């Protein structure tokens, strides 16, 4: 996808379907890089999206309500059909793992990740309302608010994208991030106030 195509992505089912199609084409012959961390393997495809019942069960097991964009994402696709691979692992042998959130396999990892972030940033003892977050890809989180944004959380919080579909595309496709349009964030909740 080009920067222009990515700039047009919204949180609609249509955008997620377009992203799904284009990313699967991209992965047909993708080359693995010699870098640390999990990478998507050549020939990877998205798993079929979730049914309404699975989507309700997913939310129930996590104890959170998904935003419309997260629902559209999981209606369109549900993780990948191959494990991601780390070819530069410390053991010397390739290692495999799940980096892209997937139902039901990722439920415990999602809970643990969210709990860890809440503790790290002391969100669990804040006196103000703290929106839930959802780790959809590695250290990328969707802030579950009506005016959602995507952030990257490690030791700090960095603004990544104005919506989930665009954030996914920024991670998958090789693009010049400076050519991507992102809205200014409104610093009106706990997480947005911490964004660098």
N, C-alpha and C positions, 0 to 999 in steps of 0.2 A: 504494500500500500504506500502511496506517496503521502507527503505531508498534507497536500491539499485534500486527499481522500480522508485522512485521519481527522483533519479539522472539521469535516462534515459529520462525523460520527456523533450520534445522540445515544440516549438510553432506550431507544425503541427496539422491538423485536427485529425489525428490518435491519437496523444497524448491527445488532449482534449476529444475525444470519449472514450479513455481508462480511463481517469480521471473521466469522467461522470459515466461510468459503475461502476467503483470501489467505488466511493463516494456514489452512490445510494445503493450499497450492504452494505456499512459501516453504513449508516443511518437507515437501516431496524430496528436494535435493539439498536441504540445509546442511551446511558443513559445521561440525563441532569445532569450537575454539579451544585453544590450550589456555584455560583460565580456571580459577577456583570457582566452585559452585555448580549447582545443577543446571543442565541445559536440556532443551527439548531435542529428542532424537530425530534423525531423518525418517520420513515416512509416518510420523505421528499424526493421528487424527483425533478429533474431539469425540467424546462419548455422547450418545443420544441425550437430549435434554430430559428433565424430570417431569413426571406427571404431577397433576395438582395434588394428589394424595402424598406423593413423595416429598413435594415441596413443603406441604403443611407439616409432615413428620420431621423434616430437616429443621424447620424453625422451632418446632416443639422441643426437639432434643437439645437444641442450642439455647432455648429459653429466650429467643429474640424474634422480633418481627423484621423480615426483610423489607428493604425499600423496593419500590417498583422496578428500579433498574436491576437490582440483585435478583429479583424474581424473573425478570426477562432474560437475564444471563443464564440462570439455571433452567429455565424452560427451553432455551436454545441449545445448551451444552452443559455437560457435567464432568469436568476433568478430562484427562487425556487417556487414550487407549494404551499408551506405553509409559513406563516409569521414566522420569527424567534421569539423566546420567551425569555423573561428575567424573571426567576422564583424568583429572589432575588431582586426585585425592592423595592424602598423606600416606595411605597404605601402599600406594603404588599400583593398586588394582582399581579398575572402575568401580564406583559405588552408585547405587540407585536409590531413588526416593521420590516422594510426591511433593511437588512444589505448588501445583495448581489445585486449589480446593476442589474436593470431590465428595459427593454423598454416596454411601454412608461412611466411606473409609476415613475421611478427614475430621469427623466429629470431635474426637478426643484431642487431636492436634489443634483444631480451631479453638476449643475451650482453653487449652493450656496456653496457647499463644496470646489470646485476649487477656487471660488472667495475668500473665507475665507482664504485658504492656501496662495494664491497669496498675499493677504493683510498682513497676519501674517509675512511672510518672505520678505515683500517689493519687491516681484518679479514684481509687476505692475509698479514700478518706477526704475527698474534696467536698466542700460545702455547697458547691454549685452543681447544677444538672450536668451529667456527663453522658453524652450519647454513646451508644454501643458502637463497636468497630467490628469489621469483618476482614480477616486476612484472606485475600483471594489468590495471591500469588507471591510466594516468598515473603519478603518484608513489606509488601504493598498491602495497604488497608483501605477499605472503604469506610468512611465515617457515615453511620446510618442516621442521617438527618434528612429533612425535606430538601434542603439545599446542600446536597451531598458533594463532597470532594474526595479525591483519592490522595493519600499521603504515603510516604515511605518512612517507616519507623525503624530505627536502630537505636543509637544512643541519643538521637534527636529526632525531630519530626520535620520532614521536608515536603513541601507541596509538590505533587506529582502531576495531577490532572484534574480537570473540571468534571469529568464523569468516568464511570467504570469502563465503558466500551473504549473510550479514547485512551484511558490508562493502560488497558490490556494491549492495545495496538502499539503504544509507545514502548512497551516491554518486548513485544514480539518482533516488530519490524525495525530494520536499520534505517533510521531517519535522523534528520538534523532537528533536534529538539527546539532549537531557536526559531525554527520556521513554523512551529505549532502555536496556535492561538489558545490561550487559556484565560479565563475570566479571573478578575481579582477575587481573592477570598474575602469573605465577610468574617471578621473575628468576633463571632457572637456565641461561641460555645467553648467548652473546656479545651478541646483538641485544636480548634482553629486558632485560639489565642497562643498556643505553643508552637505553631508552625513558624519555621525560620524564614 
